[in-house]
Amino acid sequence: MKKAILIVSFGTTYTDTRTKNITAIKQQVSMLYPDTIVEEAVSSTIVRKHMQEKEHINAKSPLEALISLKEQDVTQVVVFPTHVIDGIENNQMKNAVEECRHLFNKVVVADALLANADDYTDVAKVLWESLKELTGNSVLIFMGHGTEHMADSSYRVMEQALREYAGKPVYIATVEGKRTIEDVISNMREEGIVNTGVLLAPLMLVAGDHANNDMAGDDESFATILKANGYTPQCVIKGIGEYPAVRQVYLSHLQKAVKALENVSDTDNLPDKKSGILYGIGVGTGNPKQMTLQELEVIKSCDLIVIPAVSKEECYAYRIAEQACSEISTKPVLCMPFPMIKDEGKLEISHNKIYEAIEEYLYQGKKIGMITIGDPSIYSTYMYMHKRARANGWRAEIVSGVPSFCAVAARLGISLGEKGEEIHIIPSSDNIENTFSYNGTLIYMKSGRGLKQLVKALRARQEAGEMYEINAVSNCGMDSEKIYHSLEELENADVYLTTVIVKRKKKNN
């Protein structure tokens, strides 16, 4: 039986954003399903006409694309929409599918981006984590397309999910829906938000005509309306398809549809010796020259790379690996940001969801490499996945990397332990006061978040007569590396990836 995946998008006349979003999704799908025909369809008649006349591209409608697949002797099809909501466009696509259903043995339609409660939560997390630094003290407003369809209510649900995750006001205004930018301005004033900066970003797959004109244009756009009402707008011209973790939400719907097409049940998905493999790959602390031959060999053998971040650009481990292994750039990437929260229940739910996404690829027999800074066995998010994979009968292996404290000691030119000296590796979450009762060398890992408390505690100890040799390195091996040789120097450090090494000095008699 011949299988195909038909990717259906509204389309855009802006070639650059089409490449960054729609083409990027197609490339990722093609890499993940190399034995399946992957075709595209454009639902907008205006966009198809523009592509034909201006770019000489014969873009097909969903109906035309399905007929073309039949002519290629395809018997099974997954229709994969890139629509944000299940609105007018998505339903017109479904109508085209029904017209052609009789042409195939089986057709399965994947969900639009926002199809269930988890989708809203996952997308909210990705968007806020991607834009929170740029937002700063400003207010974040997304521009959605909007629709006369009842699915327009999806935008209010999305707004609530964004607010809950961000813990602060976030708004969504639509171009053609019920909630306008004027409505949002009214809401902001009711919440006491006036005369402030505003960051505008599209809640659309591509940053095309609506983003460039209706959001950021000079004539009656969201930006000009906000400015006329006393706000200072800044526009981000970036479609949500450019966020790899958003693409993963789309792909999770595709995975479910492919599974349904193949009639695969949980009992069918029993691991065996020929199934996929999960690797936890440590890439060291920042210097790509620290990567081992084994690490490079395993990365090259992998079908899929998993990173614990919203994008490759924001992943330390990926940026290190790509300097030593150019082949990694040719591999599909699964972006799985891990939440930095203390609620054990929520963490368990999040880790299970991330593992389920990874396991889908294990069932396909993929070799999967999850890369992490330092060594995977030392305070690494990889171990959450490793334990789950092992418990479910999969083959999971750890590929060691240079731990940060070893690299830091080498950079400082000091010993961590000699003769009978004890070495204590301490996470930033530990109770600092309790650690001073330990003998030997104290190593505080990823102490950036608790650095002020550590400095304060060490200062108090010194004032009480204790004597310490204190050294630290931030971003060891990276271009932004900083070295600290005293408590006074360490007081100026505020970097998350800071390793502090403390040794108690003997008092002179």
Solvent accessible surface area in square Angstrom, and as a share of the most:
residue,aa,sasa,rsa
1,M,169,0.76
2,K,92,0.39
3,K,63,0.27
4,A,1,0.00
5,I,3,0.01
6,L,1,0.00
7,I,1,0.00
8,V,0,0.00
9,S,2,0.02
10,F,93,0.39
11,G,9,0.09
12,T,8,0.04
13,T,44,0.26
14,Y,76,0.29
15,T,69,0.40
16,D,89,0.46
17,T,9,0.05
18,R,29,0.11
19,T,79,0.46
20,K,97,0.41
21,N,0,0.00
22,I,7,0.04
23,T,42,0.25
24,A,21,0.16
25,I,2,0.01
26,K,57,0.24
27,Q,108,0.48
28,Q,14,0.06
29,V,0,0.00
30,S,43,0.27
31,M,76,0.34
32,L,4,0.02
33,Y,20,0.08
34,P,93,0.59
35,D,144,0.75
36,T,28,0.17
37,I,44,0.23
38,V,21,0.12
39,E,55,0.25
40,E,62,0.28
41,A,2,0.01
42,V,13,0.08
43,S,25,0.16
44,S,9,0.06
45,T,92,0.54
46,I,137,0.70
47,V,8,0.05
48,R,46,0.17
49,K,123,0.52
50,H,54,0.24
51,M,11,0.05
52,Q,85,0.38
53,E,100,0.45
54,K,140,0.59
55,E,45,0.20
56,H,152,0.68
57,I,74,0.37
58,N,113,0.58
59,A,18,0.14
60,K,71,0.30
61,S,14,0.09
62,P,13,0.08
63,L,64,0.32
64,E,90,0.41
65,A,2,0.02
66,L,1,0.01
67,I,75,0.38
68,S,21,0.13
69,L,0,0.00
70,K,88,0.37
71,E,131,0.59
72,Q,61,0.27
73,D,106,0.55
74,V,1,0.01
75,T,39,0.22
76,Q,17,0.08
77,V,0,0.00
78,V,1,0.00
79,V,1,0.00
80,F,0,0.00
81,P,0,0.00
82,T,3,0.02
83,H,17,0.08
84,V,18,0.11
85,I,15,0.08
86,D,56,0.29
87,G,4,0.04
88,I,74,0.38
89,E,53,0.24
90,N,2,0.01
91,N,48,0.24
92,Q,102,0.45
93,M,2,0.01
94,K,70,0.30
95,N,92,0.47
96,A,11,0.08
97,V,1,0.01
98,E,103,0.46
99,E,108,0.48
100,C,5,0.03
101,R,92,0.33
102,H,146,0.65
103,L,47,0.23
104,F,17,0.07
105,N,108,0.55
106,K,60,0.26
107,V,9,0.05
108,V,25,0.14
109,V,41,0.24
110,A,5,0.04
111,D,72,0.37
112,A,4,0.03
113,L,0,0.00
114,L,8,0.04
115,A,50,0.39
116,N,58,0.30
117,A,80,0.62
118,D,74,0.38
119,D,7,0.04
120,Y,25,0.10
121,T,74,0.43
122,D,32,0.17
123,V,0,0.00
124,A,0,0.00
125,K,28,0.12
126,V,4,0.02
127,L,0,0.00
128,W,24,0.09
129,E,49,0.22
130,S,25,0.16
131,L,7,0.03
132,K,81,0.34
133,E,156,0.70
134,L,90,0.45
135,T,3,0.02
136,G,39,0.37
137,N,155,0.79
138,S,33,0.22
139,V,15,0.09
140,L,1,0.01
141,I,0,0.00
142,F,1,0.00
143,M,0,0.00
144,G,0,0.00
145,H,64,0.29
146,G,2,0.02
147,T,17,0.10
148,E,165,0.74
149,H,56,0.25
150,M,167,0.75
151,A,15,0.12
152,D,13,0.06
153,S,70,0.45
154,S,14,0.09
155,Y,10,0.04
156,R,133,0.49
157,V,74,0.43
158,M,0,0.00
159,E,10,0.05
160,Q,94,0.42
161,A,15,0.12
162,L,0,0.00
163,R,57,0.21
164,E,125,0.56
165,Y,76,0.29
166,A,19,0.15
167,G,68,0.65
168,K,80,0.34
169,P,45,0.28
170,V,0,0.00
171,Y,0,0.00
172,I,2,0.01
173,A,0,0.00
174,T,5,0.03
175,V,46,0.26
176,E,96,0.43
177,G,16,0.16
178,K,173,0.73
179,R,21,0.08
180,T,52,0.30
181,I,4,0.02
182,E,93,0.42
183,D,59,0.30
184,V,0,0.00
185,I,6,0.03
186,S,51,0.33
187,N,42,0.22
188,M,0,0.00
189,R,120,0.44
190,E,134,0.60
191,E,82,0.37
192,G,58,0.56
193,I,29,0.15
194,V,75,0.43
195,N,116,0.59
196,T,38,0.22
197,G,22,0.21
198,V,2,0.01
199,L,2,0.01
200,L,0,0.00
201,A,1,0.01
202,P,2,0.01
203,L,1,0.01
204,M,20,0.09
205,L,18,0.09
206,V,21,0.12
207,A,4,0.03
208,G,4,0.04
209,D,75,0.39
210,H,45,0.20
211,A,0,0.00
212,N,46,0.23
213,N,70,0.36
214,D,47,0.24
215,M,0,0.00
216,A,31,0.24
217,G,14,0.13
218,D,140,0.73
219,D,118,0.61
220,E,140,0.63
221,S,0,0.00
222,F,13,0.06
223,A,12,0.10
224,T,42,0.25
225,I,31,0.16
226,L,0,0.00
227,K,144,0.61
228,A,90,0.70
229,N,47,0.24
230,G,37,0.35
231,Y,5,0.02
232,T,96,0.56
233,P,33,0.21
234,Q,96,0.43
235,C,42,0.25
236,V,19,0.11
237,I,80,0.40
238,K,66,0.28
239,G,0,0.00
240,I,0,0.00
241,G,0,0.00
242,E,38,0.17
243,Y,11,0.04
244,P,15,0.09
245,A,4,0.03
246,V,0,0.00
247,R,35,0.13
248,Q,5,0.02
249,V,13,0.08
250,Y,0,0.00
251,L,3,0.01
252,S,30,0.19
253,H,5,0.02
254,L,1,0.00
255,Q,7,0.03
256,K,121,0.51
257,A,6,0.04
258,V,18,0.11
259,K,44,0.19
260,A,48,0.37
261,L,6,0.03
262,E,79,0.35
263,N,111,0.57
264,V,42,0.24
265,S,52,0.33
266,D,112,0.58
267,T,105,0.61
268,D,91,0.47
269,N,19,0.10
270,L,130,0.65
271,P,41,0.26
272,D,93,0.48
273,K,209,0.89
274,K,190,0.80
275,S,27,0.17
276,G,2,0.02
277,I,16,0.08
278,L,0,0.00
279,Y,18,0.07
280,G,0,0.00
281,I,0,0.00
282,G,0,0.00
283,V,0,0.00
284,G,1,0.01
285,T,11,0.06
286,G,3,0.03
287,N,51,0.26
288,P,30,0.19
289,K,183,0.78
290,Q,49,0.22
291,M,16,0.07
292,T,55,0.32
293,L,154,0.77
294,Q,102,0.45
295,E,1,0.00
296,L,34,0.17
297,E,123,0.55
298,V,15,0.09
299,I,0,0.00
300,K,101,0.43
301,S,48,0.31
302,C,4,0.02
303,D,63,0.33
304,L,1,0.00
305,I,0,0.00
306,V,0,0.00
307,I,0,0.00
308,P,39,0.25
309,A,12,0.10
310,V,7,0.04
311,S,11,0.07
312,K,63,0.27
313,E,118,0.53
314,E,92,0.41
315,C,6,0.03
316,Y,78,0.29
317,A,3,0.02
318,Y,5,0.02
319,R,94,0.34
320,I,5,0.02
321,A,0,0.00
322,E,74,0.33
323,Q,121,0.54
324,A,38,0.30
325,C,1,0.01
326,S,84,0.54
327,E,74,0.33
328,I,0,0.00
329,S,72,0.46
330,T,90,0.53
331,K,32,0.14
332,P,10,0.07
333,V,15,0.09
334,L,1,0.01
335,C,0,0.00
336,M,22,0.10
337,P,17,0.11
338,F,20,0.08
339,P,19,0.12
340,M,128,0.57
341,I,73,0.37
342,K,185,0.78
343,D,70,0.36
344,E,133,0.59
345,G,44,0.42
346,K,125,0.53
347,L,27,0.14
348,E,90,0.40
349,I,110,0.56
350,S,17,0.11
351,H,10,0.04
352,N,55,0.28
353,K,58,0.25
354,I,9,0.05
355,Y,10,0.04
356,E,101,0.45
357,A,15,0.11
358,I,0,0.00
359,E,20,0.09
360,E,38,0.17
361,Y,1,0.00
362,L,0,0.00
363,Y,73,0.28
364,Q,69,0.31
365,G,37,0.35
366,K,25,0.11
367,K,77,0.33
368,I,0,0.00
369,G,0,0.00
370,M,0,0.00
371,I,0,0.00
372,T,10,0.06
373,I,37,0.19
374,G,8,0.07
375,D,12,0.06
376,P,0,0.00
377,S,66,0.43
378,I,41,0.21
379,Y,105,0.40
380,S,13,0.08
381,T,38,0.22
382,Y,0,0.00
383,M,42,0.19
384,Y,94,0.36
385,M,0,0.00
386,H,15,0.07
387,K,130,0.55
388,R,45,0.16
389,A,0,0.00
390,R,137,0.50
391,A,88,0.68
392,N,72,0.37
393,G,56,0.53
394,W,10,0.04
395,R,133,0.49
396,A,1,0.01
397,E,56,0.25
398,I,65,0.33
399,V,3,0.02
400,S,66,0.43
401,G,8,0.08
402,V,44,0.25
403,P,28,0.18
404,S,25,0.16
405,F,19,0.08
406,C,55,0.33
407,A,6,0.05
408,V,1,0.00
409,A,8,0.06
410,A,81,0.62
411,R,124,0.45
412,L,25,0.12
413,G,66,0.64
414,I,46,0.23
415,S,43,0.27
416,L,25,0.12
417,G,32,0.31
418,E,102,0.46
419,K,213,0.90
420,G,74,0.72
421,E,88,0.40
422,E,81,0.36
423,I,82,0.41
424,H,45,0.20
425,I,65,0.33
426,I,5,0.03
427,P,38,0.24
428,S,47,0.30
429,S,98,0.63
430,D,54,0.28
431,N,82,0.42
432,I,30,0.15
433,E,93,0.42
434,N,87,0.45
435,T,0,0.00
436,F,6,0.03
437,S,91,0.59
438,Y,70,0.27
439,N,100,0.51
440,G,27,0.26
441,T,1,0.00
442,L,4,0.02
443,I,0,0.00
444,Y,7,0.03
445,M,11,0.05
446,K,52,0.22
447,S,3,0.02
448,G,15,0.14
449,R,151,0.55
450,G,16,0.15
451,L,3,0.02
452,K,167,0.71
453,Q,104,0.46
454,L,2,0.01
455,V,14,0.08
456,K,155,0.66
457,A,10,0.08
458,L,0,0.00
459,R,67,0.25
460,A,56,0.43
461,R,74,0.27
462,Q,58,0.26
463,E,136,0.61
464,A,86,0.67
465,G,37,0.36
466,E,49,0.22
467,M,85,0.38
468,Y,13,0.05
469,E,68,0.30
470,I,9,0.05
471,N,14,0.07
472,A,0,0.00
473,V,1,0.01
474,S,0,0.00
475,N,15,0.08
476,C,10,0.06
477,G,29,0.28
478,M,33,0.15
479,D,160,0.83
480,S,63,0.41
481,E,41,0.18
482,K,121,0.51
483,I,54,0.28
484,Y,16,0.06
485,H,109,0.49
486,S,34,0.22
487,L,4,0.02
488,E,96,0.43
489,E,77,0.34
490,L,0,0.00
491,E,89,0.40
492,N,127,0.65
493,A,11,0.08
494,D,119,0.61
495,V,36,0.21
496,Y,72,0.27
497,L,22,0.11
498,T,0,0.00
499,T,7,0.04
500,V,0,0.00
501,I,2,0.01
502,V,1,0.00
503,K,39,0.17
504,R,95,0.35
505,K,95,0.40
506,K,190,0.80
507,K,123,0.52
508,N,143,0.73
509,N,202,1.04
